[in-house]
Amino acid sequence: MRNRVLVVVGSVSLLVVAGCGDPEPVAGMAEPPVASGGPESEEVRLTNLRQLTFTGQNAEAYYAFDGSRLIFQTQREGVPCDQIYTMELDGTDAQMVSTGDGRTTCGYFFPDGESILYASTHLGGAECPPEPGFEMGYVWPVYDSYDIFTANPDGSGMSRLTSEDGYDAEATIGPDGRIVFTSVRDGDMEIYSMNGDGSDVQRLTNSPGPDGGPFFSADGSKIVYRGRVIEPGAELDDFRSLLDQGLWRPTALEIFVMDADGGDPHQVTDLGGANFGPFWHPDGERIIFSSNSHDPDGRNFDLFIINEDGTGLERITFNGTFDGFPMFSPDGAHLVFASNRGARVEGDTNVFIADWVE
């Protein structure tokens, strides 16, 4: 699930992504590893934790398929709303690869490393799209100006892949170059796939509710995603009413898996609360994700890992703030994720990387 990340202790917001153009270099800020201790000493699956970003809102950092570089979205000084950047694995050589206009979300590398993918609102205007107020409670925007674009790794050579009315975003890529993404083009929030050039669009999910945030398994045979099946009634009416206004309420979500063609969809978690941002372990058998199900107040998000069959749930992080958007390196040796821990300014979200202890 993505929307802009502005996560503070006591609340969470997710991400969206935008355009590309000439790269804008940002000075790398290599600093000492974050000290362990306190609750973090329980994070036995993680060692050698390093912080890669140090200011603003940074999240959804995803590896290139060869594990050599990261692509992520950031909102920082001089960047009024989320833009796509790439950086080295130590946080240096951060460069903007989106246009700098509108808002962006969900950057991803193609398998060959010769192109990148992201969603952007820049065709709807250069300004940041307006954020919803709190008149209808805690809601996220589903901007209908989001479309999906490809570009060269430096941001040049942009090409538009989607042009349907409504939200097209949350796009990621499988090992064969097939793209999976979230769209409301048919009046509901569903998951679709398409070729790398935008052709052969296929709808994969068909149940009322907020299906989205999909990722292929390492072998491309399965897709993990977040969602919720909403039965007819007041809750479904509320969901559809909000979606008609470009909004949704991300407070109750579980983790699901389906085949790459949409077959055999099945629910993995039944934890309650908001469970989102799932990603496969390279073994294709385990799924790591973020959840607030353990917190009675629903304010603290931590990382958990679970077997695809719903067994073996294990808590990975124990920080008292927000941990989310985890991704394993292609070899499974490292984990990158976003967190509020160690923030210089309350509410800052930064990218961290750690060695994974198997």
N, C-alpha and C positions, 0 to 999 in steps of 0.2 A: 504494500500500500504505500502510496507516495502522495505527497503534497509538500508544501514548503516545510522544512524542518526548523522549528523554533521551539525547542524543547526546554522547559524549565522544570525545576523541582516542583512537583505538584501538577504538572500537565504535560501533554505531548502534542506535537504537530508533526506531520510528515511532509513528503516532498513533491516537487514538480520540476520540470527542466526546460531550457530554452536554447536558442540559435547558435550560429557559428560564424566565424569570419577570420580575420588575421589574428594570430595568437597574441595575447597580451601577457608578457612574462611577469611573474610575481616572485619576489625574492624568496628562496627557500629558507626555512627557519628550522634547522636541525638543532634539537635541544636534548638534554640528557633524558634517559628513560624515566618514566613515571615510577616513583617509589612505591613499593608494595607495602602492605601492612593494614591493620584494621580488617574490615570485612573482605577486602581484596585478597588477604592471605588465604582465604578459602577457595580461591580460583585456581584449583590444582591442575586444571586442564590448560592453563595459560602460563607461559614463562616469557621472560625477556620482553615485557610489555613496553612499547615505544609509542610516543605521541607524535603524529605526523603534521598536524595543523595546530595553530595556537590562537586563533582569533576568529570570531564570527560564528556563522552557522555552516557547518561542513558535514556532509553525510553522503550515503549511498556511494561509497568508494568500492569500485569493482575492478578486479584484475583483468589484464589482457590475457588471452588464452595461453600465451607462453609464460605468463607469470612475471613479465619483465617490468610492468608499469601499471599504474592505477588511473582510473578515470572517476571523477567525483563531481558533486555539485556544491557550490559555496555561495554564501551571501556574506560579504565582509566589507570593510571600509572601501568606499569607491565602487562597490558593486551593490546597487540598491535592492535587487532581487535575484534569486538563484540563477547562476550561470554554470556552465560546464567547464571544468578544468581537468588537465592531466598532470601527473607528478610522478617522480621516481619513488621507489619503495621506501626510501628514507625521508620522504617529504620534500626533497629539493626539486628544483626545476619545475615549479608549478606554473602552468600556462593556461590562459583562457582559450578555449577552442570553440566557444559558441559566439554568437554575434554581439552579445552585450545588450541586446534589446529584448523586451518582454521578459518572460520567466521560462526557465527550462527545468527538465527533470529527467532522471534515469539515463545517464550516459552509459554506453556499453561499447566495447571493442568487437569488431568482426573477428572471426577465427583467424584470418590471415594477417591481422594487424594492420591492414592497408586502409581501413575505413573505421569510422566510429558512427554511432547511432545515438540519437536523443530526441526528446520531444520538446517543442517550443511554442510559445504564444506570439512570437515576434511578428508574424504576418497580421495579427490582430491589432498591432500597435507597438510602438517602441517603449511606451511606458509600462511599468509594472501593473498587471491587472489588479483590480481592487480586491481586498480581502473581506470576507464576510464578518459582520458584527456578531454579537452574542444574543441577538433578539430571539433566535430560535434554539438557543443552547449551544452546545459544543458541536460545530459542524465544520466540514472541510469543503473547500471549493473544488468543483469539477469543471474547470474552464473549458468552454466549448471552442476556444481558439487554439487549443493544443492540437498540433499535428506532429507527425514523426518525420525526422529528417536523417539523412546520412551526410557524411562529409569526410574529407581526408583527415588523418590524425592531427594535423595542425589547424583544422577548422576551415580550410579552403575547400572549394569545389562542392558546396552544399547542394543537395538534391532532396526534393520533397517526395515522401513515399505515400502519405495519406492525404486525402482531400475531402473526406466525407464530413457532413455536418456533425458537430458535437465533438466530445472529448475523445482523442486518440493519444494514448501515452502509456507509460509503464512498460516500455518495450525492452526485451532482452533477446539474446540470440543463442541458438543451439550450435553444436559442433559442426553441423552441416551448413550453417548460414541461415537456417530458417528462423524467422522472427516470430516471437509470441508477444502479444500486447493486450492492453485493456481498452475497451471502447464502449460508448453508449450509443453507437450508430443505429441500433435497433430498438432503442427505448429502454434498455436495461443496462446495467454495468456487467458486461460479459467479457470473456477472453477469446481472442482470435489469433490466428497465425497467418503468416504470409511469407512469400519468398523475399530474398534480400533486396529485390528491386521493386517490391510493393505489389507484385502480381500474386494471383492464386490465393486470395483472402478466404479463409475458412473460419466459421464460428465453431468454437470448441465447447463452450458451456451453454446451458439452456435452463437455468433455474433462477427464479426471481431472487435478487439480492446482490450484494457488492462483491462479485467475483473479480479478482485482479491480482496484481503483483506477482506474475508468473515467472518461473525460471525452469529451464530444461535441466534434466540430470546430465551428468558428464558424458554419457553415451547417447544422449538425445532421445531416449526411448520414453521418458516420462516427464511430466510437468508438475511442479509443486506450486501451490498458490494459496492465497487467503480468501476467505469468503464466509457466507452465511446463507443458509436456505431459509427464506422468509415465507411462512405460510400465509394464505389469504387472510385478511383481517386488518385491524387498525395499524399494526406495525408495517405491513406491506404498503398500505395507503400512505403512511407517513414517508416511507422510503421513496416511493414514486413521486410524491408531491415535492419533496426536497430535490430529487434528481431533476425534475422539470425546471427547478430554479437554479440548477448548476451546483447543487450542494449534496452532501451526504454525511451521516452521523457514524463515525468509525469506532463505536464503543463496544461492539460485540462481534468478534470475528474468530474463526477457527482455521486450522490448517487442513488443506485438502491435497490429494494427488490424483492425477489422471494420466492415461496414456497420451502420447504426443499427438494423436489424432482425435483426442477428446473422449475416447472410450474408457470404460471402467472408472468413472469418478468415484472416489471414496474419501470419507472424512478420516483424518489422522488423529487430531486432538479433540478432546471434549472437556476443556478446562474452564470454560467461562471466561469472561473478561475479553480483552483485546489481544489476540495472538496474530502476529503479522511478520512480514519481512522474512519469509522462509527461504532457505537455500540448502541445496543438497551437499552432503559430504561427498567427496570424489568416489567413495565406495558404492554410491547409489543405493545405500540401504538406510542411511540416517539423514535426518533433516534438522538443521539448526534454525532457530527463530527467536523472536522477541515476544515477551508476554508480561502482562501485569496481573495474571491470574492469582499469583501468590500474595498480592498486596490487597488487604481488605479495602483500602482507600482507592485502589486502582491508579496510584500515582507513580509507583516505582516499576520501571520496565527492566527486566534482566533477560539474558540469553539462556535458552534451554536447548537441549538436543534430545531427539526422540527417534526411535525406529519407525520405519514407514508403516508398520502394522500397529502403531500406537503404543507399543511396549517400551520399557527402558527409559522413561523420562528422566533426564538428569539436568540439574541446574548448573550453568557454566559460570555466570558472573554474579557477584554479590555486592555490587556497588549500590549505594543508596539513592542514585539518581536515575538517569536513563541510559540504557545500553540497547542498541538496535542495529538493523541493517548489516547482519553478519555475512561474510563471504569467505569461504576457504580458498586458499591458493590452489592452483590446479593439481599440485602434488599432495595436498592435504597437510603440508608441514606448517602452515601459517594460517592465522585467522585475522581478517581485517574487519573492523566494526566502528560504529559511531557511538559517542558517549558524552554525557555532561560532566564526567569525572574530571577533577583537576582544573576546572574552568577558571580562567583569570577573571572573567566577568560572569556573574550568575546568569545562567541560561545559555551560555555559549555551548555549542556542540562541536566536537572535534573528532578527527579520524585517528584511530589507534590500530596498531598491528602487534601481534604477539605470536610466539612459537606455540604450536599446538602439541600438547602432551597426549599421546595416544595410549 
